[in-house]
Amino acid sequence: MPPNVALMHLLAAAPDVTAARCALDAEERRARSSCARQRIQDVRHLWKDGAKAFRLVKEITGTASHRTSALWAESFDEAAAISPEAAVALYSLGDPSLLAAATSELAMQLRTWQLLQPDFCVLDIGCGFGRVSGAIAPHVGRAIALEVSERMAQLAQTALREHDNTLVIRSSGNDLFFLRDTSFDLVLAIDSFPYLVDSGVAESHIAGAARVLKPAGRLLIMNYSYRGDLNLDRSDIAQFAERYGFAIERNGTSDLSLWDGRAFLLRRR
């Protein structure tokens, strides 16, 4: 687990700053190798301002609950007002430079998987404030960014205005019915599917992706759910892949150093 992700989980679980520090101290005492101790030190190095980071994590997690798509939009409006960076990626701990590095690493991985081509039209589901769409815009022909949160959509429009090949659309978050058939080469869902799963609309989005993708087009889901059961996620993905005509190319792999997001890469048959 990357140190920033470990720190995020520690702060989310701890009742207060003192408890978090005590847990970190105890873990360091239990460390049996220099590698383990170094990992603890890496976490300490990231946690420069204990009270501020703790408060940020608690405020962001406090906006979340099991909700419908419409109410998730309200949650992200609230979270964006606190910290747009933490709202879209709590593992960034609200640090723009850390989030930029993680986004750059993700974009590099997309290029490694040959998912970005100059003539590709890409759909970015749950774009947040546009960080991924902005990172891939120079490498594709067109990027359509969908967002349910009004505040996030406004931030995305501002962030992406320098890219004339991008378009931000505020959607309901329930489905993709308003998009044309076979119009995209790639559909991205970067940490947005957990909220679709929570809202009960994950299948409608996979069905929609199958419809809007061109033949051999790909759907990349980074994190299918937050249920904590990778086998259950893989089971759901396998069922939907069979039902909607996808071949599975990556089945929950962990490929990044700054984020522990699991990659499910599906190809339209």
SERO-4910 file (N, C-alpha, C, O; in steps of 0.05 Angstrom, whole numbers):
BEGIN
 pado doro    nc1    nc2    nc3   cac1   cac2   cac3    cc1    cc2    cc3    oc1    oc2    oc3
  Met    A     17    -24      0      0      0      0     18     25      0     36     27     16
  Pro    A     13     44    -18     28     69    -18     26     83      9      5     82     21
  Pro    A     47     97     17     47    110     44     24    130     46     12    132     68
  Asn    A     18    145     25     -4    165     26    -31    151     30    -49    162     43
  Val    A    -35    127     18    -60    112     21    -61    101     49    -82    102     62
  Ala    A    -39     91     60    -38     81     87    -45    103    107    -60     98    126
  Leu    A    -34    127    103    -40    149    121    -69    157    119    -82    163    140
  Met    A    -81    157     95   -109    163     92   -126    144    109   -144    152    123
  His    A   -120    118    107   -136     98    122   -132    101    152   -151     99    167
  Leu    A   -107    107    160   -102    111    189   -118    135    199   -131    132    220
  Leu    A   -118    157    185   -132    181    195   -162    177    194   -177    187    211
  Ala    A   -172    162    174   -201    157    172   -210    139    195   -233    143    204
  Ala    A   -193    121    204   -201    101    224   -198    112    253   -213    104    271
  Ala    A   -179    130    257   -172    139    284   -193    159    294   -203    176    279
  Pro    A   -200    157    320   -219    176    332   -208    204    336   -223    223    337
  Asp    A   -181    206    339   -169    232    343   -139    230    335   -129    209    329
  Val    A   -126    254    335    -98    255    326    -80    238    344    -62    225    335
  Thr    A    -85    240    370    -69    225    389    -70    195    384    -50    181    385
  Ala    A    -94    185    379    -97    156    374    -83    148    348    -71    127    347
  Ala    A    -84    166    328    -70    160    303    -40    158    307    -26    140    297
  Arg    A    -29    177    323      0    177    328      8    152    345     29    140    340
  Cys    A     -9    145    364     -3    122    380     -3     96    363     14     79    367
  Ala    A    -22     95    345    -23     71    327      2     70    310     13     48    305
  Leu    A     11     93    300     35     93    283     60     86    300     77     71    290
  Asp    A     62     96    324     84     89    342     84     59    348    106     46    347
  Ala    A     61     48    353     59     19    359     67      3    335     81    -18    338
  Glu    A     59     11    312     66     -4    288     97     -3    283    109    -23    274
  Glu    A    109     20    289    138     22    285    152      4    305    173     -8    298
  Arg    A    142      2    330    155    -16    349    153    -45    341    171    -61    347
  Arg    A    131    -52    327    127    -80    318    143    -86    293    146   -110    286
  Ala    A    152    -66    279    166    -70    253    191    -88    258    208    -82    275
  Arg    A    194   -109    242    215   -128    246    238   -125    225    258   -139    227
  Ser    A    234   -108    206    254   -104    185    259    -75    179    242    -58    186
  Ser    A    282    -69    168    289    -42    161    269    -31    140    263     -7    139
  Cys    A    260    -49    122    241    -41    101    215    -32    114    203    -12    106
  Ala    A    205    -48    134    180    -40    147    183    -14    162    165      3    161
  Arg    A    206    -11    176    210     15    190    211     38    171    202     60    177
  Gln    A    223     34    148    225     56    128    197     63    118    192     87    113
  Arg    A    180     44    115    153     50    106    138     66    127    123     84    120
  Ile    A    142     60    152    130     77    173    141    105    172    126    124    176
  Gln    A    167    108    168    179    134    165    168    150    142    165    174    143
  Asp    A    163    135    120    151    148     97    123    160    103    116    182     95
  Val    A    108    145    119     82    155    128     85    179    146     71    199    143
  Arg    A    104    178    164    109    201    182    118    226    166    109    248    172
  His    A    134    221    146    144    244    129    120    258    115    120    282    113
  Leu    A    101    242    106     78    254     93     60    269    113     47    289    106
  Trp    A     59    259    137     42    271    158     56    294    172     63    292    195
  Lys    A     60    316    157     75    338    167     58    355    186     68    365    206
  Asp    A     32    358    179     14    375    196     -8    356    205    -29    353    192
  Gly    A     -3    344    228    -22    324    238    -50    333    241    -69    320    231
  Ala    A    -55    355    254    -82    364    260    -96    372    234   -120    366    230
  Lys    A    -82    385    216    -94    394    191   -103    370    173   -125    370    163
  Ala    A    -84    351    170    -90    328    153   -113    312    165   -131    302    151
  Phe    A   -113    308    192   -134    293    205   -161    306    201   -181    293    195
  Arg    A   -162    332    205   -187    347    202   -197    345    173   -221    342    169
  Leu    A   -179    347    154   -187    346    126   -200    319    119   -221    317    107
  Val    A   -187    297    128   -197    270    122   -225    267    135   -243    256    123
  Lys    A   -227    276    160   -253    273    174   -275    290    161   -298    281    159
  Glu    A   -268    314    151   -288    331    139   -298    319    112   -322    319    106
  Ile    A   -279    308     97   -287    296     71   -303    271     75   -324    267     62
  Thr    A   -294    253     93   -309    229     98   -336    235    110   -355    219    107
  Gly    A   -338    257    124   -363    264    137   -385    273    117   -408    273    124
  Thr    A   -377    279     92   -397    287     72   -408    263     58   -428    265     44
  Ala    A   -396    239     62   -405    216     47   -424    198     64   -421    196     88
  Ser    A   -443    186     49   -460    166     61   -472    150     38   -468    157     15
  His    A   -487    129     45   -500    113     24   -524    129     13   -543    134     27
  Arg    A   -522    137    -13   -541    156    -24   -548    149    -52   -536    131    -64
  Thr    A   -568    162    -63   -575    160    -91   -556    178   -107   -540    193    -95
  Ser    A   -557    176   -133   -539    192   -150   -543    222   -145   -523    237   -143
  Ala    A   -568    231   -142   -573    259   -137   -561    269   -111   -550    291   -109
  Leu    A   -563    252    -90   -552    260    -64   -522    258    -64   -508    272    -49
  Trp    A   -511    239    -80   -481    239    -82   -472    265    -94   -450    275    -87
  Ala    A   -487    277   -113   -480    302   -124   -477    323   -102   -459    340   -102
  Glu    A   -496    323    -83   -495    342    -61   -470    337    -44   -458    356    -34
  Ser    A   -464    311    -40   -440    305    -24   -415    316    -36   -398    327    -23
  Phe    A   -413    313    -63   -389    323    -76   -389    354    -78   -367    366    -79
  Asp    A   -412    366    -79   -413    395    -77   -401    404    -50   -385    423    -49
  Glu    A   -409    390    -29   -399    397     -2   -369    392      0   -353    409     10
  Ala    A   -360    369    -11   -332    361     -9   -314    380    -25   -292    387    -17
  Ala    A   -325    389    -49   -309    407    -66   -305    433    -52   -284    446    -56
  Ala    A   -324    442    -36   -321    467    -21   -299    465      0   -287    485      8
  Ile    A   -294    441     10   -273    436     30   -246    434     16   -227    449     24
  Ser    A   -243    417     -4   -219    413    -18   -224    396    -43   -230    373    -41
  Pro    A   -223    408    -67   -228    393    -91   -209    370    -95   -218    348   -104
  Glu    A   -184    373    -87   -165    351    -90   -172    328    -72   -171    305    -81
  Ala    A   -178    333    -47   -185    312    -28   -212    300    -36   -217    276    -31
  Ala    A   -230    316    -47   -257    306    -54   -255    285    -76   -270    265    -75
  Val    A   -238    288    -96   -236    269   -118   -216    246   -112   -218    225   -123
  Ala    A   -198    251    -93   -178    231    -87   -168    236    -58   -149    250    -54
  Leu    A   -181    224    -39   -174    229    -11   -146    221     -5   -133    231     14
  Tyr    A   -135    201    -20   -108    193    -16    -88    214    -23    -64    212    -16
  Ser    A    -96    236    -36    -78    259    -41    -75    276    -16    -57    293    -14
  Leu    A    -92    272      4    -92    287     29    -94    317     24    -85    333     40
  Gly    A   -107    324      2   -111    352     -5    -86    366    -16    -87    390    -20
  Asp    A    -65    351    -22    -40    362    -32    -41    363    -63    -41    342    -75
  Pro    A    -43    387    -76    -44    388   -105    -21    375   -119    -24    362   -140
  Ser    A      3    377   -108     27    366   -121     26    335   -120     33    322   -139
  Leu    A     16    324    -98     14    295    -95     -8    285   -115     -4    264   -128
  Leu    A    -30    299   -117    -51    291   -135    -42    293   -164    -48    276   -181
  Ala    A    -27    314   -170    -16    318   -197      2    295   -205      2    285   -227
  Ala    A     19    286   -186     37    264   -191     22    238   -195     29    222   -213
  Ala    A      1    233   -179    -15    209   -182    -30    209   -209    -32    189   -222
  Thr    A    -40    233   -217    -54    235   -242    -35    230   -266    -43    217   -285
  Ser    A    -11    241   -264      9    237   -285     16    208   -287     19    198   -309
  Glu    A     19    195   -264     26    166   -265      3    150   -278      8    131   -293
  Leu    A    -22    157   -272    -45    144   -284    -45    148   -314    -49    129   -329
  Ala    A    -41    173   -323    -41    179   -352    -19    163   -366    -22    153   -388
  Met    A      4    161   -353     26    145   -364     18    116   -367     25    103   -387
  Gln    A      4    105   -347     -5     77   -349    -25     73   -371    -25     53   -385
  Leu    A    -42     93   -375    -62     91   -397    -47     90   -424    -55     75   -442
  Arg    A    -25    106   -427    -10    105   -451      4     78   -454      6     67   -476
  Thr    A     14     67   -432     27     41   -433      8     20   -443     16      1   -457
  Trp    A    -17     21   -434    -37      2   -443    -48      9   -470    -67     -4   -480
  Gln    A    -38     29   -483    -45     38   -510    -75     45   -511    -89     38   -531
  Leu    A    -84     59   -491   -112     67   -490   -116     96   -500   -139    104   -504
  Leu    A    -95    110   -505    -96    138   -515    -84    139   -542    -60    133   -546
  Gln    A   -100    148   -562    -91    152   -589   -101    179   -599   -122    188   -591
  Pro    A    -86    191   -618    -92    218   -627   -121    221   -639   -132    243   -638
  Asp    A   -132    199   -649   -158    201   -662   -180    190   -644   -203    188   -653
  Phe    A   -174    183   -619   -194    171   -601   -213    192   -590   -205    215   -584
  Cys    A   -238    184   -587   -258    199   -572   -262    185   -545   -269    161   -545
  Val    A   -258    199   -523   -258    187   -497   -280    198   -480   -285    222   -480
  Leu    A   -294    181   -465   -314    189   -446   -303    185   -418   -294    163   -411
  Asp    A   -303    206   -401   -293    206   -374   -317    208   -355   -328    230   -351
  Ile    A   -325    185   -343   -348    185   -325   -340    193   -297   -322    181   -285
  Gly    A   -353    214   -287   -346    223   -260   -319    238   -260   -300    229   -247
  Cys    A   -318    259   -276   -292    272   -281   -282    289   -258   -259    298   -258
  Gly    A   -298    294   -237   -289    311   -216   -284    339   -227   -300    350   -242
  Phe    A   -261    350   -219   -254    377   -229   -238    376   -254   -225    396   -262
  Gly    A   -238    353   -268   -226    351   -294   -197    343   -296   -184    346   -316
  Arg    A   -186    332   -274   -158    326   -273   -149    305   -294   -129    308   -307
  Val    A   -165    283   -297   -157    262   -316   -163    271   -344   -146    266   -362
  Ser    A   -185    283   -349   -191    294   -376   -170    313   -385   -162    313   -408
  Gly    A   -161    330   -367   -140    349   -373   -113    335   -379    -98    344   -397
  Ala    A   -107    314   -365    -82    299   -369    -82    284   -395    -60    281   -407
  Ile    A   -105    274   -404   -105    259   -429   -112    275   -454   -107    267   -476
  Ala    A   -122    300   -450   -131    316   -472   -109    320   -494   -116    319   -518
  Pro    A    -83    323   -487    -63    327   -508    -58    301   -524    -45    302   -544
  His    A    -68    279   -515    -62    253   -527    -85    240   -542    -82    219   -553
  Val    A   -108    254   -542   -132    242   -555   -145    263   -573   -138    287   -572
  Gly    A   -164    254   -590   -177    273   -607   -199    289   -593   -202    313   -598
  Arg    A   -213    276   -575   -236    289   -561   -240    275   -534   -238    251   -532
  Ala    A   -247    291   -514   -253    281   -487   -279    293   -478   -281    317   -476
  Ile    A   -298    276   -472   -324    285   -461   -324    277   -431   -322    254   -424
  Ala    A   -327    297   -414   -325    294   -385   -353    296   -372   -365    317   -375
  Leu    A   -362    275   -359   -388    275   -345   -384    279   -315   -366    268   -303
  Glu    A   -402    295   -303   -400    299   -274   -428    305   -263   -444    320   -276
  Val    A   -435    293   -240   -461    298   -228   -461    322   -210   -482    334   -206
  Ser    A   -438    329   -199   -437    352   -180   -435    378   -195   -418    382   -212
  Glu    A   -453    397   -188   -453    423   -201   -427    438   -196   -415    449   -214
  Arg    A   -418    437   -171   -393    451   -164   -369    439   -178   -352    453   -189
  Met    A   -368    413   -179   -345    399   -192   -346    405   -222   -325    410   -234
  Ala    A   -370    405   -234   -372    410   -263   -362    439   -269   -349    443   -289
  Gln    A   -369    458   -251   -359    485   -255   -329    486   -254   -316    500   -270
  Leu    A   -317    472   -235   -288    472   -232   -275    459   -256   -254    467   -266
  Ala    A   -288    437   -266   -277    423   -290   -278    441   -314   -259    442   -330
  Gln    A   -300    456   -318   -302    475   -341   -279    495   -340   -268    502   -360
  Thr    A   -273    505   -316   -251    524   -313   -224    511   -318   -208    523   -333
  Ala    A   -220    487   -307   -194    474   -310   -189    465   -339   -166    464   -348
  Leu    A   -210    459   -354   -207    448   -381   -210    468   -403   -209    461   -427
  Arg    A   -215    493   -397   -220    513   -418   -197    517   -436   -200    527   -459
  Glu    A   -173    510   -428   -149    513   -445   -148    490   -465   -132    492   -484
  His    A   -164    469   -462   -164    447   -481   -189    449   -498   -212    444   -488
  Asp    A   -186    456   -523   -210    460   -540   -222    434   -550   -242    434   -564
  Asn    A   -209    412   -543   -220    385   -551   -235    372   -528   -239    347   -529
  Thr    A   -242    387   -507   -256    375   -484   -284    389   -481   -287    412   -489
  Leu    A   -302    373   -470   -329    383   -465   -338    372   -438   -337    348   -434
  Val    A   -348    389   -420   -358    381   -394   -389    381   -395   -401    400   -403
  Ile    A   -401    358   -387   -430    356   -386   -438    348   -358   -428    329   -347
  Arg    A   -457    363   -347   -468    355   -321   -490    336   -326   -510    342   -339
  Ser    A   -488    312   -316   -507    290   -321   -522    282   -295   -515    291   -273
  Ser    A   -542    265   -298   -557    256   -275   -542    235   -259   -547    232   -235
  Gly    A   -523    222   -272   -509    200   -259   -524    174   -258   -514    155   -246
  Asn    A   -546    173   -272   -563    148   -271   -557    129   -295   -560    105   -293
  Asp    A   -549    141   -318   -546    125   -342   -531    141   -363   -524    164   -358
  Leu    A   -527    128   -386   -514    141   -409   -532    143   -433   -523    144   -456
  Phe    A   -558    143   -428   -577    142   -450   -576    166   -469   -584    164   -492
  Phe    A   -565    188   -460   -565    212   -477   -541    213   -496   -539    232   -512
  Leu    A   -524    192   -496   -501    191   -514   -507    173   -537   -522    153   -535
  Arg    A   -495    179   -560   -499    164   -584   -486    136   -584   -466    132   -571
  Asp    A   -497    118   -599   -486     91   -602   -459     93   -616   -454    110   -632
  Thr    A   -441     74   -608   -415     70   -621   -401     96   -627   -391    101   -650
  Ser    A   -399    114   -607   -387    140   -611   -361    144   -596   -348    165   -599
  Phe    A   -353    124   -580   -328    127   -564   -309    104   -568   -317     81   -572
  Asp    A   -283    110   -567   -262     90   -569   -255     80   -541   -245     57   -538
  Leu    A   -259     97   -521   -251     90   -493   -270    103   -474   -277    126   -477
  Val    A   -279     88   -454   -295     98   -432   -278     95   -407   -270     73   -400
  Leu    A   -274    117   -392   -259    117   -367   -278    121   -344   -296    138   -345
  Ala    A   -273    106   -323   -287    110   -297   -267    108   -275   -262     87   -264
  Ile    A   -254    131   -269   -232    132   -250   -243    137   -222   -248    160   -215
  Asp    A   -246    116   -207   -256    117   -179   -285    129   -178   -292    140   -157
  Ser    A   -300    125   -199   -328    134   -198   -348    111   -195   -370    115   -186
  Phe    A   -339     87   -203   -358     64   -201   -366     57   -172   -389     48   -169
  Pro    A   -349     61   -152   -359     55   -125   -385     70   -118   -402     59   -104
  Tyr    A   -388     95   -128   -412    110   -122   -436    100   -140   -459    102   -131
  Leu    A   -429     90   -164   -450     79   -181   -460     53   -169   -484     47   -169
  Val    A   -442     37   -158   -449     12   -144   -467     19   -120   -487      6   -115
  Asp    A   -458     38   -105   -473     46    -81   -501     56    -88   -520     52    -73
  Ser    A   -504     70   -111   -529     81   -120   -547     61   -135   -569     67   -141
  Gly    A   -536     37   -140   -551     16   -154   -553     20   -184   -571      9   -197
  Val    A   -534     36   -196   -535     41   -225   -510     32   -239   -505     41   -262
  Ala    A   -494     15   -227   -470      5   -239   -476    -10   -265   -463     -6   -286
  Glu    A   -496    -28   -264   -502    -44   -288   -511    -27   -311   -504    -32   -334
  Ser    A   -527     -7   -305   -537     11   -327   -514     25   -340   -516     31   -364
  His    A   -493     31   -325   -470     45   -337   -453     26   -354   -442     33   -374
  Ile    A   -451      1   -344   -436    -19   -360   -451    -25   -386   -439    -27   -408
  Ala    A   -477    -28   -384   -494    -32   -408   -492     -8   -427   -490    -11   -451
  Gly    A   -492     16   -415   -489     40   -431   -462     42   -444   -460     51   -467
  Ala    A   -441     35   -430   -414     35   -441   -413     16   -465   -400     22   -485
  Ala    A   -425     -8   -462   -425    -27   -484   -439    -15   -509   -430    -20   -532
  Arg    A   -459      1   -505   -474     12   -527   -459     35   -540   -458     37   -565
  Val    A   -446     52   -524   -433     76   -536   -405     70   -546   -394     86   -561
  Leu    A   -393     47   -539   -367     41   -548   -367     30   -577   -386     17   -585
  Lys    A   -347     37   -592   -343     26   -618   -334     -3   -615   -325    -11   -594
  Pro    A   -337    -20   -636   -326    -47   -635   -297    -47   -627   -281    -31   -638
  Ala    A   -290    -64   -608   -262    -66   -597   -255    -42   -579   -232    -40   -570
  Gly    A   -274    -24   -574   -269     -3   -555   -266    -14   -527   -275    -36   -521
  Arg    A   -254      2   -509   -248     -8   -483   -262      9   -461   -266     33   -463
  Leu    A   -268     -5   -440   -279      7   -415   -259      2   -393   -253    -21   -386
  Leu    A   -248     23   -381   -230     20   -358   -243     30   -333   -250     54   -331
  Ile    A   -247     12   -314   -258     18   -288   -235     16   -268   -224     -5   -263
  Met    A   -228     39   -255   -208     39   -234   -223     40   -208   -234     61   -200
  Asn    A   -224     17   -194   -240     12   -170   -269      8   -178   -283     26   -187
  Tyr    A   -278    -17   -175   -306    -23   -180   -324    -16   -156   -346     -6   -160
  Ser    A   -314    -22   -132   -330    -16   -108   -312    -11    -85   -288    -15    -86
  Tyr    A   -324     -2    -63   -309      0    -37   -318    -21    -17   -317    -17      7
  Arg    A   -328    -44    -27   -338    -65    -10   -316    -80      5   -321    -94     24
  Gly    A   -291    -77     -5   -269    -91      7   -267   -120      1   -255   -135     16
  Asp    A   -280   -129    -21   -280   -157    -29   -274   -159    -58   -292   -156    -75
  Leu    A   -248   -163    -65   -240   -163    -93   -253   -186   -108   -259   -183   -132
  Asn    A   -256   -209    -95   -269   -231   -109   -298   -225   -116   -307   -233   -138
  Leu    A   -312   -211    -99   -339   -203   -105   -340   -184   -128   -357   -186   -146
  Asp    A   -321   -165   -128   -319   -146   -151   -314   -161   -177   -327   -156   -197
  Arg    A   -296   -180   -176   -289   -195   -200   -313   -212   -210   -318   -215   -234
  Ser    A   -328   -222   -191   -352   -237   -198   -373   -220   -212   -384   -228   -232
  Asp    A   -377   -196   -202   -396   -177   -214   -386   -170   -242   -402   -170   -261
  Ile    A   -361   -163   -245   -350   -156   -271   -353   -178   -291   -360   -174   -314
  Ala    A   -347   -203   -282   -349   -226   -300   -378   -230   -310   -382   -235   -334
  Gln    A   -397   -226   -292   -425   -229   -300   -433   -207   -321   -446   -213   -341
  Phe    A   -425   -183   -315   -433   -161   -333   -418   -163   -360   -429   -156   -380
  Ala    A   -393   -172   -359   -377   -175   -383   -391   -196   -402   -393   -191   -426
  Glu    A   -400   -218   -390   -414   -238   -406   -440   -228   -416   -448   -233   -439
  Arg    A   -454   -213   -400   -481   -203   -407   -480   -182   -429   -498   -181   -446
  Tyr    A   -460   -165   -429   -459   -142   -447   -437   -144   -468   -431   -124   -481
  Gly    A   -425   -167   -472   -407   -171   -494   -379   -160   -491   -369   -148   -510
  Phe    A   -368   -162   -467   -341   -153   -462   -322   -176   -458   -329   -197   -447
  Ala    A   -297   -173   -466   -275   -191   -459   -259   -177   -437   -255   -153   -438
  Ile    A   -251   -192   -416   -237   -180   -394   -207   -181   -399   -196   -203   -403
  Glu    A   -193   -158   -400   -165   -157   -405   -148   -153   -380   -126   -163   -377
  Arg    A   -159   -138   -360   -147   -136   -334   -169   -140   -314   -190   -128   -316
  Asn    A   -163   -156   -294   -184   -165   -275   -177   -158   -246   -172   -175   -230
  Gly    A   -177   -132   -241   -172   -122   -214   -143   -121   -207   -135   -126   -184
  Thr    A   -126   -113   -226    -97   -111   -220    -91    -85   -207   -105    -65   -209
  Ser    A    -69    -85   -192    -59    -61   -178    -33    -53   -192    -13    -68   -190
  Asp    A    -32    -30   -206    -10    -24   -224      3      2   -218     22     10   -233
  Leu    A     -5     17   -197      5     44   -192     20     45   -166     15     29   -148
  Ser    A     39     64   -164     54     67   -139     43     87   -120     49     87    -96
  Leu    A     26    106   -130     15    127   -113    -14    124   -106    -26    140    -92
  Trp    A    -26    102   -117    -54     97   -111    -58     67   -113    -46     54   -131
  Asp    A    -75     56    -96    -80     27    -96   -105     20   -112   -117     -2   -107
  Gly    A   -114     37   -130   -137     31   -146   -134      6   -162   -113      1   -173
  Arg    A   -155    -10   -164   -155    -35   -179   -166    -32   -207   -187    -20   -210
  Ala    A   -151    -41   -226   -158    -37   -255   -174    -61   -266   -166    -84   -265
  Phe    A   -198    -54   -276   -214    -73   -291   -216    -62   -320   -230    -42   -325
  Leu    A   -203    -75   -339   -202    -65   -366   -218    -85   -383   -211   -109   -385
  Leu    A   -239    -76   -396   -256    -92   -412   -255    -83   -441   -254    -59   -447
  Arg    A   -256   -102   -459   -256    -95   -488   -282   -104   -501   -291   -127   -497
  Arg    A   -295    -86   -516   -320    -92   -529   -315   -112   -551   -299   -107   -569
  Arg    A   -330   -134   -550   -327   -155   -571   -339   -145   -597   -338   -160   -617
***
